[in-house]
Amino acid sequence: MKKTSRWVLAFVIVLLIGGGLGFAGARLTQPATPPTSEGYTIVVGPTRHKTVKYADRSGGTYSFSNPKGELCVIIRRKNTFTLYQLTTN
């Protein structure tokens, strides 16, 4: 019985070491993530509302007037929010 418990203990230790090495190896082999792009992000999709509103996660609220009810979106670029009117070509 004593010999069996030693084998079980050795097996558990080997599993723990192998699991730790596996997780460490997986973290080291993950590709580096590119820096965040400074591109445009649409935060409010196309709408025809007279007032277009957006509230971000930090509690900031943005409101834009759209008196003609034209098709517009709110776009964020470098923490600047702007209302753009959509047009056809």
N, C-alpha and C positions, 0 to 999 in steps of 0.2 A: 504494500500500500504506500509505503514511504517513497519507493522508487517511482511509482506512478505519479504521485503529487509533484515530484521534482520535474518529471517530463512535462506535466501540465503547466507548471510555473515557467519552465524554460520556453515552452511554446507560446505562452501569453507574452512573455518578454520579447521574443522574436517578432511577434505580431505587432506589438507596440512600436518597436524600433523600425520595422518595415513600413508601418503606416506613417510614422513621423517623417521618414526619408521620402516616402511617396508624396506627401503633402508639400514638403520643402522643395522637391524637384518640380512639382507641378507649378509652384509659385515662381520658381526661377525661370522656367521655360515659357511663361506667358509673354506674348509680344508686348512691347512697350506701346502705350496708348498715345496717339498723336495729341498735341496740344489742341485745346478747343478752338474751333474755327471762329473767325471774326465775321462770319457771313451774316446774312439776314435770316431771321426766324419769324414765321408768321405766328402770332400769338392769339389773334382773333380771326377766324375764318371769314369768308365773304358774307357780308350782311348788308341789308338795306335799312337798318334802324336809323331813326333820326338822331339818336345819341349812341355812339359806340363806346362801350366801357370795357376796361380790363383791370383786373386786380392781380398783382404778382404775389409770390410766396412771402415776401418780406413785409407785406401789408401795404405797399404802395398802390394807389389807385390812379388810373388814367382814364380820362373822359374826353371824347372828341365829338364835335358837332358835325352832323351830316344833314343839313336842312333840306337838301333836294332829294334825299333818300336814294342816293346813287350807290352802286355796288362798291363797297370799300372793305379793306382789311387793315388791321393794326400790325405793324412790323417792328420787331426789336432788332437793333444793331448797336452793340457796345453800350448797353443800358440806356439807349435812347429809343423812345417809342414814338412812332409816326403813323398817321393815318394816310393810306394811299388809296386813291380811287382806281378801280380796275376799268380798263378801256379795251375795246376790241380793235383789231387792226384791219 
